[in-house]
Amino acid sequence: MSDGPEILVVDDEGRLADLFAAWLGTEWSVTAAYDGEAALDEMSETVEVVLLDRRMPGLSGDEVLERLRDAGYDSRVVMVTAVDPDFDIIEMGFDDYLVKPVSKDELISMVDSVMARSEYESEIQEYYSLVSKKALLEAEKADRELATNEEYVDLCERVDVLERRVDDRVSDLSSHDDFVGAFQNLQTEN
């Protein structure tokens, strides 16, 4: 078990949930839950990614996802399921979708991808917040006053650093899907 981000694997097929947990457990801290109720019991603010089966007896993955969102959890959720996607997915609050069978490489790549999107979203939101503050100050204060204010100079430096990070992160988003997914998440949060 790693000290990295926490992952919750939810699948009613215990052996499969345990296999996914073993695959991911070398890089991340992973907990497995074998039904929807157990998933809700295991959920906490420290869980960053939930790998969620859709078709489970009792509480379905769709219902678990809805309850997680209703409870205010903003963890990344990847549906890992044998259910082929249909139009019903349009309104669902998940971040990505994998259709079983899933290989170890696919699963690890997906977790890496949604983690990268989370980092990107956080950085871009901070960037826009700082740019907004900078623009407001520039509209209200004289140039000479801004140039001599240490807090404003620090703000400008932070904006520059974040702008480079955001640009680098866009380069790191390896596919069109990653890029679109990151912006879809930003739009739904605002």
N, C-alpha and C positions, 0 to 999 in steps of 0.2 A: 504494500500500500504506500502511495506517495503522499507528499505534503502539498501537492499541486491542487488545482481546482477540483471541486467535488462533482461527481457524476452519479446520477441515479438511473439505474437500468430497471425498467418495468416490463416484465413479460410473464405471462402465466405458464409458459414452458420453462420450468425451473432450470433444466439443463442448459437451455439456450441463454437464459439470463445469466447464469453462472459462467458460461463460456464467454459472453460479451464482457462480463466483469473481469474475467481473467485476462482477456486480450488488452483491456484498457488499464488494468490495475498496475501495470509496470510504470505508467507515466502519470496516472491520476489516482486520486482517492475515489474508490467506487463502492457503491452500495447497491445491492440487488433487492428488488421487491417483486413478489410473485403474483400480485393481484392489485387492482385499483385502490382498494382500501388501504393496503399495506403501503402503497406508493404515497398516498396522502399522509399517512402516519410518519413516513420517513422524510418527507419534504421539509426543508428548512431554508432560511435565507442564504445559507452557505452553499447550497446546491446551485451550480452554475449551468449544468447541462442535464436534461432529462431525455433519456432514450426510451420512447414509449410505444408499446404495441397497441394497435387500435382494437383488435378483436380479442377481448378477454371476457370470461364469464363474470357475472356480477357487474361490477362497475367497468364499463368499457374505457378504452384509451381516450376516446372522444370526450367522455364524461369527466375523466380525470383531468384532461387538458382544460376543459371549461372551468372546473373547480379551482385548478391552479391559478388560472387567469383571474377568476372572480375573487380569489383570496389575495390577489395583488403580487403574486410571485412573478418576477420578470426574468426568470431563468430561460435559457435557450432550450427549446423543445424540438427534438427530432423524432418524427414518427418513424419507427422501424417496424415494418409490418408486412404481412402477406397480402394485405388489402390493396389492390390496384387503385390509384387515385382516380377520383371522379369529381364532378362539379361540386360536390358537397365540401370539398377541401377549401374552396374559395374563401369562405368566412371563418375558417378555423385559425386559431392563433398560434400555429406552430412555425418554426423557423426553417425546417427542411424536412424532406421525406425520402426514406430509403425503402425499397421493396425487397423483402426477403426472397431468396437467400442472400445474405450479406457476407462478404469476406472480411477478414481481419483488417486488411489494408483499406477497404472501403470505409469500414467503421472508424478506424483511426483518422483517416483523411477527413471524414465528415466532422468528427469532434474538433479536429484542428481548424477546420473551416469556420464552424460556428463560433469558436473561441476568437478567431481573428476578426470576425465581424463584430463581436462584442467590443473588442478593444478599439476597433475603428469607430464604432458608433459613439463610444465614450469620448474619444479624442475629438471627433468632429463636433459633438455637442459642446464640449468645453471650448473648442476653437471659435465657434460661432458666438458663444456667450462673451468671450474676451474681445472678439472683433466688434461686437455690438457696443461694449463698454468703451472701447477705443474710439469708435466713431462718435459716440455721444460726447465724450470729452473733447474731441477735435472740433465738434460743432459748437461747443459752449465756451471753450478756452482759447486764448490767443496763442499763436505759435511759440512766442518767446517764453510764455508761462509753461507750456507743455515741455519745451526743450530743457527746462531747468528743474522739472519735477521728477524726483527719483522714482516715485511710484509709477508714473506714466512711462518712464523709460523702461522700467522692469516689465510693465504690461506689454510694451512693444516687443521686447525680447521674448516674452512668453508666447506672444502671437506668432512670431517668426519661427520659434522652435516647434510649436504645434502645427504650423502650416507645413513645415518640412516633414513632420511625422505623418500627417494626414496624406501628403503626397506620396510618401514611401509606402504607406499602408495601401493606398489605391494600387500601387505597383504590385504589392504582395497579393492582392486579391486575384487569385490565379485564373478565375474564369468569369465570364459574363454573369453566370448565376450567382457567384459570390458577391459581385458588385451590386447587382439588382437586389439581392437579398438584404444587403446592408442598408440600402436606401429605403426598401420597403419597411424595414424595421424602424428606421428613423421617422418615416411618415406616419406609421401607426402610433408611435409614442407621442407625437405632437398634435 
